[in-house]
Amino acid sequence: HENMSVTATHSQNTNTDQIYMTLPTFHGSVGRIFPLAPKIGTKKGIIQNINLQYNIRGENRIQTTDSLFFKKEMFDDAKAGVQHSIPLSTNFKLFKYFSLSASTNFQETWTFKTIDKFYDVDNDEIVTNTINGFDAFRTYNFSTSLGTTIYGMFDFEKEGEDPKIKAIRHVMRPSISYNINPAFDKYYDTFEVVNADGATTEEVEFTRFEQGIFGTPNKRFSSSMGISLSNNIEAKVRDKDSTATEPKKVVLLNNLNFATSYNFAADSLKWSPVRMSGGTSFFENKMNVNFGATLDPYALDNNNRRINTFNVNNGGSLFRLTSANLTMNYTLSSKAFSGKDNEKSTEENLRSGGRDDDLFGRSQDFTDQRFYDDDDEDKEEEPSELYNYKIPWSLRLAYAVNYSNATRQNEISSNSLMFSGDVELSPRWSVGASSGYDFKNQGFTYTQLRFERDLLSWRMSFNWVPFSSRSSWYFFIGIKSSMLSDIKYDKRNTPDQRL
């Protein structure tokens, strides 16, 4: 399939009268195609699995001022360019148990203005000339990866016995990759800077494409290998339910990953630190635990700088622990608290790349409806006379600790407990709070109190940050209907301005 789009943008700074435009921007693409695949049947082998795409982006950028807008001078300094890219890849089975993939990306960049530089001896300055005319540069890179999956099963069952742990399954996924980016030195030139006596004092390197809108050709050769190993460990245990016919599956480690790389092109320190990460869960997935560490194979000198000597050859251990982290999350809630409203209240956080809870507080913008359930049928159910006996509530706890030792500081860099809770005092009244305690600095972290009232057609909210440099409050009352959302009253007390 093919896609094409043409857009134009305009932004203007009213203080400086500067105008920035793209007039136009063109995007085009051709979807993934398999030119050598059979017309019927599955694709097999390295040749039949070859696939490619095609992407094109063309842009004309204009930077001008308000006084020159849509005059001839506006187009004199315009920069235009076109970039084509063709990613090509394939994947296939190797020796039955290995999966190998390989890819390359060819890129061609067109420009309609280039530059030339030289040193003007008489004026003692570097002169840059603009050259009008079509020019282009071409680049490419290559990468490949090889991986497999290894299954291990440890069976503890014996005839006539019913052990608590029946079996442990260990799944390992080792992978090795290689990446190479050539250096395109042919697109680079040099000129000499000379002094009054005619002696060369400096040799300056430049490329004629350095003022192009799509960047410059890569001039630094890189060649590296990546190594990774992921693990998953599960156990089959005797189910406490005597009526169960199958053993219960328990996840011991959701993941345990190790990764490092080797840089063939580096002069020294070719191995990167080993990054270890893992996670598991307890109490029927109510408590999640994640941990990580960085292990450096190289030693430090007396100034705490990494040196090109392995730590084990410097009288130390095989690796130096340079950093470590541990996070734990635990969620408690009443049985009547379904979690539906809480999921709605955190959708905005997730869309913004944040947490899936409100441990760091909620946004102070109450003009949306994410704190409220628009389904009035659910709200119209008759309140229970014993409502106070089953008040819906939820509590979320998170603990995080970080250890730092990159330069022998050997310290706990952060150590804090965060908590957040919500209580629905009545079917339409709810209160909540988010806070935490920093054990390292011995003080409370960002604290937020929330009060929310659903008034059927209206909604009312009050948000209060009682202390810290961001101390503030915000009150809002308005109509729930999006058509009448402008009928509202809000009042805020913002934090003090600080220089």
VEXVEX-369642 format. One record per residue (C-alpha): residue in three letters; x, y, z. Coordinates in steps of 0.02 Angstrom, whole numbers, padded with zeros to 5 digits, always signed. Example, Ala and Ser with C-alpha at 12.3 -4.5 7.8 and 13.67 -1.06 7.14 Angstrom:
ALA+00615-00225+00390;SER+00684-00053+00357;
//
This chain:
HIS+00000+00000+00000;GLU+00054+00180-00028;ASN+00033+00335+00078;MET+00060+00517+00032;SER+00031+00678+00127;VAL+00070+00862+00103;THR+00070+00982+00250;ALA+00121+01161+00287;THR+00166+01239+00455;HIS+00183+01417+00515;SER+00248+01483+00681;GLN+00282+01664+00726;ASN+00367+01750+00871;THR+00276+01915+00901;ASN+00420+01982+01007;THR+00557+01960+00877;ASP+00445+01959+00722;GLN+00530+01798+00667;ILE+00427+01681+00558;TYR+00465+01495+00533;MET+00374+01401+00395;THR+00379+01235+00305;LEU+00299+01263+00137;PRO+00270+01123+00101;THR+00320+00959+00185;PHE+00291+00804+00081;HIS+00284+00626+00150;GLY+00270+00471+00045;SER+00293+00286+00081;VAL+00271+00116+00003;GLY+00225-00024+00122;ARG+00328-00179+00152;ILE+00342-00289-00002;PHE+00421-00461-00028;PRO+00482-00455-00209;LEU+00550-00635-00211;ALA+00413-00722-00111;PRO+00311-00860-00193;LYS+00138-00814-00251;ILE+00063-00955-00148;GLY+00125-01044+00007;THR+00237-00986+00148;LYS+00401-00893+00129;LYS+00555-00999+00161;GLY+00739-00959+00168;ILE+00845-00804+00159;ILE+00795-00756-00019;GLN+00606-00774-00008;ASN+00601-00676+00156;ILE+00690-00523+00084;ASN+00576-00373+00107;LEU+00594-00188+00079;GLN+00506-00023+00103;TYR+00523+00148+00027;ASN+00503+00315+00115;ILE+00523+00491+00048;ARG+00518+00657+00140;GLY+00533+00824+00054;GLU+00537+00989+00144;ASN+00554+01174+00105;ARG+00599+01275+00260;ILE+00583+01463+00267;GLN+00645+01578+00403;THR+00601+01761+00380;THR+00533+01914+00468;ASP+00363+01995+00472;SER+00420+02138+00360;LEU+00479+02019+00222;PHE+00331+01900+00231;PHE+00286+01839+00055;LYS+00410+01956-00028;LYS+00552+01900-00142;GLU+00680+01908-00002;MET+00579+01781+00096;PHE+00626+01643-00026;ASP+00809+01690-00049;ASP+00869+01600+00107;ALA+00744+01455+00098;LYS+00818+01282+00123;ALA+00748+01134+00029;GLY+00791+00951+00035;VAL+00728+00778-00006;GLN+00774+00619+00087;HIS+00745+00443+00020;SER+00765+00289+00129;ILE+00751+00106+00081;PRO+00760-00015+00228;LEU+00790-00193+00171;SER+00786-00346+00286;THR+00768-00534+00291;ASN+00753-00671+00421;PHE+00766-00859+00417;LYS+00803-01014+00518;LEU+00984-01069+00534;PHE+01029-01248+00582;LYS+00847-01278+00628;TYR+00857-01202+00804;PHE+00927-01027+00772;SER+00838-00873+00705;LEU+00944-00753+00604;SER+00892-00582+00543;ALA+00989-00458+00440;SER+00948-00282+00384;THR+01024-00136+00293;ASN+00962+00040+00266;PHE+01008+00140+00112;GLN+00980+00327+00120;GLU+00999+00460-00013;THR+00985+00644+00029;TRP+00960+00781-00099;THR+00997+00963-00068;PHE+00989+01116-00178;LYS+01116+01221-00085;THR+01290+01174-00025;ILE+01434+01273+00049;ASP+01619+01296+00028;LYS+01740+01359+00160;PHE+01912+01435+00151;TYR+02025+01543+00258;ASP+02044+01726+00206;VAL+02223+01773+00252;ASP+02201+01959+00221;ASN+02051+01977+00338;ASP+02105+01836+00456;GLU+01936+01749+00450;ILE+01848+01593+00390;VAL+01736+01629+00241;THR+01583+01523+00199;ASN+01510+01533+00025;THR+01340+01465-00026;ILE+01334+01366-00189;ASN+01166+01350-00275;GLY+01134+01189-00369;PHE+01083+01009-00347;ASP+01195+00893-00245;ALA+01170+00730-00152;PHE+01253+00609-00031;ARG+01218+00426+00000;THR+01241+00325+00159;TYR+01203+00149+00218;ASN+01226+00037+00370;PHE+01209-00147+00412;SER+01150-00249+00562;THR+01117-00431+00599;SER+01062-00534+00748;LEU+01061-00718+00793;GLY+00955-00792+00932;THR+00880-00952+00997;THR+00773-01016+01139;ILE+00830-01147+01264;TYR+00706-01237+01376;GLY+00757-01324+01537;MET+00641-01428+01647;PHE+00682-01489+01822;ASP+00556-01622+01875;PHE+00540-01659+02061;GLU+00394-01780+02050;LYS+00426-01959+02102;GLU+00313-02108+02099;GLY+00211-02122+02258;GLU+00259-01946+02317;ASP+00169-01780+02305;PRO+00303-01645+02328;LYS+00251-01464+02354;ILE+00361-01407+02209;LYS+00326-01523+02063;ALA+00435-01444+01928;ILE+00533-01288+01881;ARG+00544-01228+01702;HIS+00686-01115+01647;VAL+00676-01027+01478;MET+00834-00942+01412;ARG+00842-00831+01258;PRO+01023-00790+01213;SER+01052-00667+01072;ILE+01202-00593+00985;SER+01197-00446+00864;TYR+01319-00350+00755;ASN+01305-00172+00689;ILE+01418-00077+00571;ASN+01407+00105+00516;PRO+01537+00153+00386;ALA+01625+00321+00388;PHE+01586+00423+00232;ASP+01747+00525+00230;LYS+01732+00560+00043;TYR+01603+00694+00079;TYR+01724+00791+00191;ASP+01856+00919+00143;THR+01986+01020+00238;PHE+02063+01192+00230;GLU+02213+01266+00319;VAL+02220+01413+00436;VAL+02386+01504+00421;ASN+02470+01642+00521;ALA+02554+01802+00462;ASP+02715+01706+00425;GLY+02623+01585+00311;ALA+02639+01438+00430;THR+02491+01321+00452;THR+02417+01335+00628;GLU+02262+01228+00606;GLU+02179+01111+00484;VAL+01989+01124+00485;GLU+01875+00986+00421;PHE+01703+01022+00349;THR+01572+00949+00234;ARG+01482+01045+00099;PHE+01317+00974+00164;GLU+01330+01041+00341;GLN+01193+01171+00318;GLY+01070+01047+00245;ILE+00904+01017+00332;PHE+00927+00827+00342;GLY+01095+00824+00430;THR+01267+00772+00369;PRO+01346+00607+00316;ASN+01416+00501+00456;LYS+01604+00522+00469;ARG+01636+00412+00621;PHE+01659+00227+00588;SER+01573+00113+00713;SER+01573-00075+00728;SER+01499-00159+00880;MET+01432-00324+00942;GLY+01291-00341+01068;ILE+01263-00489+01182;SER+01106-00519+01284;LEU+01026-00659+01384;SER+00847-00657+01448;ASN+00778-00783+01572;ASN+00606-00834+01632;ILE+00583-00954+01778;GLU+00417-01034+01825;ALA+00368-01171+01947;LYS+00226-01295+01958;VAL+00169-01315+02138;ARG+00037-01415+02228;ASP-00127-01318+02227;LYS-00199-01279+02400;ASP-00369-01317+02328;SER-00386-01505+02353;THR-00515-01516+02214;ALA-00394-01448+02083;THR-00341-01578+01957;GLU-00190-01483+01889;PRO-00042-01410+01984;LYS-00035-01221+02003;LYS+00085-01120+01897;VAL+00189-00991+01993;VAL+00305-00864+01912;LEU+00470-00857+02007;LEU+00552-00728+01893;ASN+00457-00635+01760;ASN+00622-00589+01682;LEU+00807-00590+01722;ASN+00906-00503+01586;PHE+01091-00475+01555;ALA+01160-00366+01415;THR+01328-00296+01362;SER+01417-00245+01203;TYR+01591-00243+01126;ASN+01649-00096+01020;PHE+01773-00156+00888;ALA+01809+00022+00831;ALA+01855+00092+01003;ASP+02037+00121+01048;SER+02008+00066+01228;LEU+01871+00016+01350;LYS+01793-00092+01214;TRP+01675-00185+01332;SER+01525-00089+01397;PRO+01462-00121+01574;VAL+01346-00269+01597;ARG+01169-00214+01632;MET+01066-00334+01736;SER+00879-00314+01764;GLY+00743-00425+01832;GLY+00570-00430+01904;THR+00447-00541+01993;SER+00280-00530+02084;PHE+00206-00592+02247;PHE+00036-00610+02332;GLU-00060-00651+02174;ASN+00022-00511+02075;LYS-00026-00378+02202;MET+00156-00343+02240;ASN+00280-00313+02098;VAL+00467-00310+02128;ASN+00593-00247+02000;PHE+00780-00237+02021;GLY+00931-00192+01918;ALA+01119-00170+01928;THR+01265-00111+01822;LEU+01426-00212+01826;ASP+01585-00134+01755;PRO+01728-00250+01702;TYR+01857-00109+01703;ALA+01956-00040+01850;LEU+01972+00138+01913;ASP+02133+00237+01934;ASN+02176+00344+02086;ASN+02070+00485+02016;ASN+01918+00370+02001;ARG+01926+00368+01811;ARG+01898+00209+01710;ILE+02059+00136+01641;ASN+02089+00006+01505;THR+02130-00130+01631;PHE+02010-00265+01686;ASN+01963-00252+01868;VAL+02009-00433+01899;ASN+02186-00397+01835;ASN+02198-00249+01951;GLY+02178-00351+02110;GLY+01989-00337+02116;SER+01837-00443+02076;LEU+01777-00491+01902;PHE+01654-00344+01900;ARG+01633-00182+01996;LEU+01455-00146+02054;THR+01434+00034+01996;SER+01247+00054+02024;ALA+01095-00042+02083;ASN+00911-00007+02104;LEU+00759-00090+02182;THR+00576-00042+02167;MET+00425-00123+02248;ASN+00243-00085+02214;TYR+00097-00150+02318;THR-00089-00120+02291;LEU-00227-00146+02419;SER-00411-00114+02392;SER-00580-00158+02461;LYS-00680-00292+02372;ALA-00814-00166+02328;PHE-00685-00054+02244;SER-00686-00122+02067;GLY-00543-00016+02003;LYS-00644+00047+01854;ASP-00641+00229+01907;ASN-00459+00218+01955;GLU-00414+00156+01782;LYS-00505+00303+01705;SER-00418+00426+01818;THR-00246+00369+01761;GLU-00274+00358+01574;GLU-00205+00534+01553;ASN-00046+00489+01649;LEU-00016+00338+01538;ARG-00043+00438+01379;SER+00086+00563+01441;GLY+00214+00427+01477;GLY+00188+00426+01665;ARG+00147+00293+01793;ASP-00013+00191+01789;ASP-00061+00257+01961;ASP-00063+00424+02053;LEU+00086+00402+02169;PHE+00154+00568+02108;GLY-00014+00654+02116;ARG-00139+00695+01981;SER-00148+00835+01857;GLN-00228+00994+01926;ASP-00334+01016+01770;PHE-00511+00967+01821;THR-00595+01025+01662;ASP-00598+00848+01593;GLN-00702+00703+01654;ARG-00570+00575+01696;PHE-00612+00577+01882;TYR-00794+00539+01849;ASP-00899+00399+01781;ASP-01017+00465+01648;ASP-01125+00311+01660;ASP-01268+00382+01762;GLU-01352+00212+01769;ASP-01216+00152+01885;LYS-01233+00308+01991;GLU-01421+00293+02008;GLU-01416+00130+02105;GLU-01495+00142+02277;PRO-01369+00179+02414;SER-01349+00045+02545;GLU-01402+00081+02723;LEU-01240+00001+02777;TYR-01134+00100+02655;ASN-01010+00147+02791;TYR-00978-00038+02817;LYS-00914-00065+02640;ILE-00839+00102+02591;PRO-00737+00076+02432;TRP-00554+00118+02458;SER-00385+00087+02379;LEU-00206+00106+02437;ARG-00051+00102+02329;LEU+00124+00091+02400;ALA+00290+00103+02311;TYR+00465+00091+02380;ALA+00621+00139+02280;VAL+00804+00133+02329;ASN+00955+00172+02220;TYR+01138+00133+02254;SER+01282+00226+02170;ASN+01464+00173+02165;ALA+01530+00229+01994;THR+01671+00331+02071;ARG+01691+00236+02236;GLN+01563+00345+02324;ASN+01477+00188+02392;GLU+01316+00276+02441;ILE+01128+00259+02439;SER+01087+00398+02317;SER+00898+00392+02346;ASN+00783+00300+02464;SER+00599+00341+02472;LEU+00427+00270+02506;MET+00278+00336+02408;PHE+00096+00307+02444;SER-00071+00356+02372;GLY-00248+00317+02426;ASP-00429+00353+02384;VAL-00585+00333+02488;GLU-00763+00349+02422;LEU-00852+00419+02575;SER-01020+00409+02488;PRO-01076+00360+02312;ARG-01033+00537+02253;TRP-00904+00599+02377;SER-00722+00544+02367;VAL-00559+00601+02443;GLY-00382+00553+02401;ALA-00203+00590+02447;SER-00031+00561+02372;SER+00131+00583+02467;GLY+00292+00499+02513;TYR+00439+00502+02631;ASP+00620+00525+02581;PHE+00727+00424+02702;LYS+00889+00496+02635;ASN+00842+00679+02656;GLN+00722+00641+02800;GLY+00571+00736+02738;PHE+00405+00716+02651;THR+00403+00719+02461;TYR+00276+00802+02346;THR+00109+00792+02437;GLN-00063+00816+02361;LEU-00238+00808+02436;ARG-00391+00784+02326;PHE-00576+00813+02360;GLU-00703+00769+02227;ARG-00892+00786+02220;ASP-01005+00721+02082;LEU-01159+00833+02068;LEU-01243+00731+01929;SER-01248+00864+01794;TRP-01110+00962+01881;ARG-00943+00915+01955;MET-00839+00997+02088;SER-00658+00967+02133;PHE-00529+01038+02251;ASN-00343+00999+02238;TRP-00219+01055+02371;VAL-00030+01045+02381;PRO-00007+01098+02564;PHE+00181+01125+02569;SER+00344+01127+02468;SER+00400+01254+02336;ARG+00249+01201+02230;SER+00123+01238+02367;SER-00042+01283+02284;TRP-00228+01245+02275;TYR-00357+01236+02137;PHE-00548+01239+02148;PHE-00662+01196+02003;ILE-00850+01181+01978;GLY-00930+01160+01808;ILE-01056+01070+01698;LYS-01008+00893+01646;SER-01077+00906+01470;SER-00938+00940+01345;MET-01055+01056+01248;LEU-01075+01166+01403;SER-00900+01144+01473;ASP-00869+01331+01462;ILE-00998+01360+01599;LYS-00884+01343+01747;TYR-00800+01431+01892;ASP-00622+01397+01942;LYS-00499+01479+02059;ARG-00319+01440+02089;ASN-00179+01494+02203;THR-00017+01461+02108;PRO+00156+01437+02187;ASP+00257+01591+02225;GLN+00368+01653+02084;ARG+00550+01611+02116;LEU+00706+01673+02028;
//
